[in-house]
Amino acid sequence: MATAGRNRCFAASAPVRSTTAGVLAAVAVSLTPGLASSAAAQEAPGAAASPPPSASVKAEAAPGAKIEDVTNTEPRLEIGISPYIWLPSLTGSITAAGQKADVNATFFDILGDTETVFGLMGAIDFKYDRAVFQIDASWMYAKVEDQEAVGLASRGTLSADLKSNMTWLEFFGGYRFIDERLDRDLESTRRFYLDGIVGGRVTFLDMEDTLTASAVVTLPDGTVLNPGESRTYKPSETWFDPFVGLRMGLDFAPGWSLIVRGDVGGFDVGSDFSWQAAGLVGYRWYHKDWSMALFGGFRALGQDYTNGNFIWDVTTYGPLIGMEFAF
């Protein structure tokens, strides 16, 4: 999430220790991918918020007249830096080397089942006049042990030790088609805006899956494991998903903003189909030459990707919290 900035963000979540549970940890995510910007921003996520109109300008539009700014300011570059934390839950399935793992876990399930999990997340936003840009990056490492593997083994049962590195790098550019005040009082900060965006998301996935047999097991590739024997797979996938979407912002009260974003993509370029949706609410404090916002909300990212016998059909969703520094 974000709203404008210089490259110095990205806050890390602390390591967590616990005990067992599914391939969910192998995908403990914090995408995203993705997403948009601080719902706290006075401007839309993806653009630094502008400070309230100068106190020296106090006017009111004539009844029936179109409400417009009377301040005659030149366009300027606005930058926002937004470190954030996403608390992901997972649903879907992952198939690797013929072994399919169904995933249906809340964030707290993931914490309880994952031996180690940590990550870095942040976004940088730029806005100039009506042009908006954003770069968003999320990285997560997860490790889980003694996970039951349910798959295509012809007989016997398997347990799995899983490690995963997941990275999403997302970028977009767009144009602000609508940017209007909602009040005749030209000192009011109530505003509505709508951005059209086009961009891309790169997903990097590295997994290490060690399968251990508790009885005689025949794997899909014909390998026979006797009790106590193991086989390690190291699937690695990278794919690119183009996307198109909209981002809407509503500054509904002094300091308060609501931001909603949605996009769809994949189009068989990378994923067969991908989608993302987010809603954020936040509050902004203004200082002389900069502002700070706190925001929170909900984000979901779905990806349906297939490459040979590897299938990633997972939706990552959950609350997120963060802050933005805008200049």
N, C-alpha and C positions, 0 to 999 in steps of 0.2 A: 504494500500500500504506500501511497506517498502523495506528494504534491509539489515538488520542485527541489533541485539541490545540487551541491557540489559533492564529488565522490568521497564521502567520508561518513558512511552510515553503518548499518549492519550490526545489530545487537545479537548476542549469542544467548541461547537458552542453556540452563545449567544441566550437567549430566544427571541421570536418574538411574537407580539400581533397583532391581526387583527379581521376579522369577517367572519363567515360561509363558507360553501361549501362541498363537499362530503366525503364519507367514505375514500377518498384518505388520509385524515389526519390520519385516524385510522391505516394507514399503512405507514405513512411518514417514509421512510426508509433511511438507509445509510449504507447499506451493505457494506456488504459485505464484501459480501460477498464476502470481499473478496477477496481481490483481490491480487494482486501480489505485485510488489514492485516499488520503486521509479524509475521512468524512468530516474531519474537523476543519478542513481548509475553507477559507473564505472563497477561494476559487475552487474549481473542480479538482479532484485528485488528478494529478498530472499537471498541476500548475500552481504556483505559489499564490497564496491569497493576497489580494490587494488590501492595503489599509483602508479604514473607513474614510469617506470623503472629508476633506479639510473642514474644520469647524468654521472657517471663515466663509464657507459657502452654505448658506441656509436659504433655500428657496422652495417653492412649491409649484408643480406644473398646473397649468390651467385645467379646469374640469373638461374632460373629454379629450384632452391632448395626449399624445404618446409620451410616455415617461422615458426620458433620456437623461444621461449625465450632462451637466453643464460645465463640468471641469474640462478644460482643454489641455490635456496632458499628452505628451508624446509617448508612443509605445516604448516599453522597456522590457528587458529580459528579467524574468522572475524565476527563481530557483528554489526548490524545496528538497530537503533531505529527510527521509522517513524510515528510521529503524522500527521494526515491529516484530511481534511474536504471533505465530499462528498455532492454534491448539487443534491438531487435525484428528478427525475420526475417519474411518475407512470402510468402504463397502464395495464389493465386487469380487473379482477372482484374478489370480495370477497363474499362468501355466508356463513351466520351464522344464525342458527335457522330458516332456510327457507327464510331469507331475503337476496336478492342478491343486491349488490351495484356495479355498473360499475364504474371503475376508469380510468380516462384519464386526468391527470393534470400535468402541468409543475411544476418545483420547485417554480416559482413565484406564481402560482395558490395556491400551498400548503401554502406558506407564507401568502397569502392574505386570505385564508379560515381557517387557524388554529389559535386558540386562543393562544396556547402555543406550542412551539416546541424547543427541545434542545437535544444534544447528545454528546457522547464521542466516538472517533475513533482512532485507532492506530495499528501499526504492529511491530513485532520484527523478525529480520532475522538472521540466522546463516549460515555460510559457512565454511567447512573444506575440503581442497583439492577440490575434485569434488562433495562432498556431500553438498546439500542445504536443509535448513529447514525454515519454516515460521509459526508464529502464528499471526493471525489477528483478532481483535475484534471490533465490532461496536454496539453501543447502542443508541436508539432513543426513546424519549417520545413525544407524540403528543396529543393534545386535540382540539376537534372541537365541536361547538354547532350549533343547528338548521339546521342540515343536512337533506335534504329530503331523505327518505328511499323508494326506489323502489323495491318491492319484490312480494311475493306471497299472500299478504293480499287479501281476496276475495272482499273487498270493502273498500272504504274510503282511506284516506292518512295518512302517518306517518311522523313525524320528528324525528331525532335522535341526541342525544348528545353522542359523542364518545371519549373514552380515549384509548390510546394504549401504551404498552411498547414492543419494538421490540429489540431483541438482536441476533446478528450473531457471532458465535465463529468458526473460520476456522483455520485449521492447515494442513500442508502438508510436506512431505519429498520428495527428488528427487535426481537425478544424472545428472551432467553436461556432456552430451555426446560429445559436441563439444565446444572447447575453443581455438580459434586460432587468431593470429595476422593477420592483413590484409595488412601490409606493410613490406618491407624488412628492412626498417630503424627500428632497434630494440629499438630505443628510442621513437618510435611512440606509442601512446596509442590507436590507432584504432584497434578494436577487435570485433569478432563475437562469440556468444555463444548460445547454445541451451540446455535447461533443460527438462527432462521428470519428471513429478510430479504425486504423488498419495497422496490423503488426504481425509479429511472429513469436513463437515460443519454442525454445530448444530444451528437450528433456534428455538428461544424461543419467543412465541407470547402470550401476555396477553392483552385482550381487555375488555372494559366495554361499553356496548351499551344500552342506555336507549331510548326506543321508546315511543313516545307520540302521541296519536290519535287526529286529528283535526275533525274527524267525527267518526261515529260508524265503527269500524274495526274488522274483524275477522282474527286472526293470523293463520299461518299454523298449530299450535298445537291445534287449536280450541278455544283459548282464545279470548274472545270478549272484546274489549276496547271501552268504551264510550268516547265522546269528552272530552279531558282534562286528561283522565286516561293514566297511563304509565306502562310499563313493562321493567324490566332490565335483560339483558343477560350478562353473564361473560364468554365468551369462552376463553379457555386457551389451547394452543397447543405447543408441543415440538416435533421436529423430527430431524433425522440425515440423511444426504445425503453423501454417499461416492462419490468421483469424481476422474477422471484422466484427465491429460492435458499436455500442453507444454508451455514453456516460452522461448521467444527468446530475445536476447539483441544485440544491435549494437552500439558500441562506434564510431560514425561517424566523429567526429572532436574533437580536444582537449577540454576536459571538458564536451562535449555534448554526450548524450546517448538517444537511443530510445529503449523502451521495449514493447513487445506485449505478452499478455498471453491469453490463452483460456482453458476452461475445460468443461466437460460434466459429469453429474452424476445423482443421484437419484436412477435409476434402480429399482424402486418399493420398495426400502429399506425404504425410507422416502417419498420423492416426487415421483410421477410417472416419472417425468423427471425434471432435472434442468440443467442450463447452465450459463456460465459466460464468458465475454470477456472484455479485457481492453487494452488500448494503452496509453503509457506515454512517455513524453519527459522531459528531465531535464538537469540541468547544475550543475557541482560539483566543489567546491573549496577545495584544498588540504592544510593541515597544517602538522606540524611535525609528529604527531602520530595519527592524525585523519583527517576526511574530513567531509564536509557538502554539501548537495545537496538540491536544490529546484526543485520540479517537478510538472507537471500538465498534465492532460489528460482526458480521458473519460472511464467510466466503466458502464457495464450493467450486471444485474443478473436476470435470469428468474427462477421461481419456480412454478410447477404445483403439488399441494399437496391436497389430499382429505382424510378426516377422518369422516365417517358418513355423517351428513348434513353440515359439515364444509368444504368449498372449498377455497383454496388460490391459485389463478391462476393469478399471478402478475409478471410483469417485472419492475424492478427498474433500472433506467438509468440516467446518467447525468455526468457533469464534476466534477473533483476532483482536489484539490491542496494540497500540503503538503511539508514537508521537511524531510531529513534524516540525522542522525548523525551516522557516521560509525567509528569503531575502529578496 
